[in-house]
Amino acid sequence: ITAGIYYSTNAGSSYTQIAAFTADGGSATASGASYALPASVNLSNVRVKAEVHSYKDGFDVDFVKIRVYDAYIQYQ
């Protein structure tokens, strides 16, 4: 079971993974992820998304739940 955080610099036409999370019968601790964008990126085209993949075995549906607490762009 996996989940991830992704970003796009082309208004969502394609995404790149920033972080991946897996779980197997338990809960994970909070963690952070960051990515430095090139200065040439048009910030009006930046998108961030969380994506979760689940699966169903013969008995139950297993899943990962992601909580995104804070997403921001920091100018430097």
C-alpha positions in Angstrom: 0.0 0.0 0.0 1.6 3.3 -1.0 0.8 7.0 -1.0 2.7 10.0 -2.3 3.0 13.7 -2.6 3.6 15.1 -6.1 4.2 18.5 -7.7 3.7 19.9 -11.2 5.2 22.9 -12.9 3.0 22.8 -16.0 -0.4 23.3 -14.5 -1.0 19.5 -13.9 -0.1 18.1 -17.3 2.6 15.9 -15.6 3.6 15.3 -12.0 6.9 14.4 -10.2 6.9 12.6 -6.9 8.3 14.5 -3.9 7.7 11.9 -1.2 6.4 8.3 -0.9 4.9 6.6 2.1 4.1 3.0 2.7 2.2 1.3 5.5 1.7 -2.3 6.6 -0.7 -2.8 9.5 0.3 0.3 11.4 0.6 4.0 11.4 3.5 6.1 10.4 5.0 9.2 12.0 4.7 12.6 10.4 7.5 13.5 8.0 8.3 16.5 5.8 9.2 16.8 2.1 10.5 19.7 0.1 11.7 20.5 -3.4 13.6 23.5 -4.8 12.0 24.8 -8.0 14.2 26.5 -10.6 13.9 30.3 -10.6 12.5 30.1 -14.2 9.3 28.3 -13.1 6.1 30.3 -13.5 4.5 29.9 -10.0 1.0 30.3 -11.4 1.5 26.8 -13.1 2.7 25.0 -9.9 0.3 22.4 -8.5 0.7 19.9 -5.5 -1.3 16.8 -5.0 -1.5 13.8 -2.7 -2.3 10.4 -4.2 -3.2 7.2 -2.4 -3.2 3.7 -3.8 -5.2 0.9 -2.1 -5.7 -2.7 -2.9 -8.3 -5.4 -2.1 -7.3 -8.9 -1.2 -9.7 -11.8 -0.8 -10.9 -10.5 2.5 -10.6 -6.8 3.1 -9.7 -3.5 1.5 -6.4 -2.1 2.8 -5.5 1.6 2.4 -3.2 4.4 3.4 -4.5 7.7 4.5 -2.4 10.8 4.0 -2.9 14.1 5.9 -1.3 17.1 4.4 -0.8 19.6 7.2 0.9 22.4 5.4 1.9 23.1 1.8 3.5 26.3 0.8 6.0 28.0 -1.5 8.9 29.7 0.2 10.6 32.4 -1.8 14.4 32.8 -1.5 
